[in-house]
Structure formats: C-alpha cells, structure tokens
Amino acid sequence: MLSSRTNQSKLILSIVIVFILILCFFIVKPFVLSIITAAVLAYLFYPIFLRINSKVKNQSLSAIVLILLLILILAVPLYFVIQGLYVETKFLVKSYSSLNLPEIPQEVLGLINEGMQKIAGFLAEKASELIFSLPLLILNLFILIFSLFYFLKEGPALVSCAESLLPFQKSEKEFLKKEFKGVTSAVVNGILLTSLLEGILGGVIFYLFGISSPILWGFIMFILAIIPGVGTYLIWIPAGIIKIIEGNILGGIGIIILGILVIMLIEFLLRQKIIHDKSKIHPI
C-alpha cells in the first residue's frame, strides 16, 4: 500500500515537473536565438574578456567594457551603411529625371515603373512590420546583452554546472568536451577567416569598379558576413544596381556577377572545406 502511494506520488511529481518544463520552454522560446547568440559571442570573445579582466581586475566591469566594445564595432558599420544608402538614394532620386534613356521602349519603361512600384510596396510593408516588431526586437537585444554579460562573467561556472548534469563518466565527459570545443572552434574560425576574405575581395572589387570608400565598404562587408542570416549581398547588390541606373551597365553587371562568384566560392566551397578539414565532420 505504501509502495503504491509512493509510486503515485512520484508519477504526479514527474507530471508536474514535465508540465513546468513545457511552460518554461514556451516562455523562453521567443528568446532562444538571442540566448544562443549570446553564448556564441561569449565563447568567441572570451579570450579578449580574460585579457581585459587581467588589467581591470573586475569581472563585471570587464564584461561591461567588452559588451560596449562589441556594440561600438557593430554600430559604426551600421551607421555608415544607413548613411551611405541614404546619400545614394537621395542622389538617385534627384538624378532619375535627368537620365537620358531614349533607346528604351515605352513598354519596357512601363514594366520598370511597375516593378519599382512593387518594390516600393514591398519595402513599405517590411518597414511597417519592422515598426510593429520593434518592441520585441528591443527586448531580444536586451536579453542578448543581459545573457552575454553573465556568460562572460560566469562562463566557467556555467560550463562546470552543465558538465555535472551530464549522466556520463568523467572520461566520456572529457571526450564530449574536447569534441565540442574542436567543432565550435572550427566553425568560428572558418566563419571569421572566410568573412575576412569576403571583406577584402569585396573592397578590391569596389576599388576596381570605382566605388567610393572601398576600404570602408570592405570592412562593412566583413562584419555583415559574420552576422547569421545577413550577408554581403546587402552591399554589392545595391552597388551594382546603382551603377546600372547611373548608366554604367557593364560596371553594375560586373559587380553583381563577381559578387555572386565570390559568395559561391567562399561561402559554399571554401568555408565548408575549412570547417570540414578542422572538425572532421561532414560538410552538411
């Protein structure tokens, strides 16, 4: 009888724990990407954190200094991207009416105008979606920074705690830790190396085709290539389109074709090869 009650209590407790875990998952679900991003950034920049902490001798202050540096590194290129797009768009709007395009048939101009209207509608729709999702984006940014602060400050303790929860022997834990570190290091180094190469080649392409400030745009392309879900196409596609609208059709097409070739060569071939060679895992 007592054993039956004990088993029943364990079953009820297990159900309650599972229910609480499910609720916790749905609460955290919208912010999982921010937390994972914070963990990756903490791993990537932890050596810099240790170097700062060796001078400051305060983990909390060192974490704050590093976070401010990261925000600055991301904010400066973003500012120049927005400023550059604004200036180029303003220039195109002013010069559009003065373009001499007599050789283009009226039907083609009609298709171009229709396409421009669709693009404008699409951009307006995305802008409104961005405005409505702004509070969630700000909250995700806060969670990312908040998580990054504690991942930097308490990283080794969190790793030790996670290791203690694994139901494996010490040798198995060491093996998993070594494999995880090797794979993560390969992915991070592969992304950094190929992103740097994309930035350098992007700057060279811009220099060859007469784009102003090629070094700055190359640096911005390097930053954008690192960010997940973003890419250098945000730079070289508009640059090619602007060249075409300005009348330099060969230059614009050249930028776009070389941009595609660089992306395919570096991201889909070189990056996968580097990660595969270092981590010994299949490219997929």
Secondary structure, DSSP 4 states (H G I P E B T S, - for coil): -HHHHHHHHHHHHHHHHHHHHHHHHHHHGGGHHHHHHHHHHHHHHHHHHHHHHHHH--HHHHHHHHHHHHHHHHHHHHHHHHHHHHHHHHHHHHHHTT---TTS-HHHHHHHHHHHHHHHHHHHHHHHHHHHTHHHHHHHHHHHHHHHHHHHHSHHHHHHHHHHHS-S-HHHHHHHHHHHHHHHHHHHHHHHHHHHHHHHHHHHHHHHTT-S-HHHHHHHHHHHHHSTT--THHHHHHHHHHHHHTT-HHHHHHHHHHHHHHHHHIIIIIHHHHHHHHH-S---
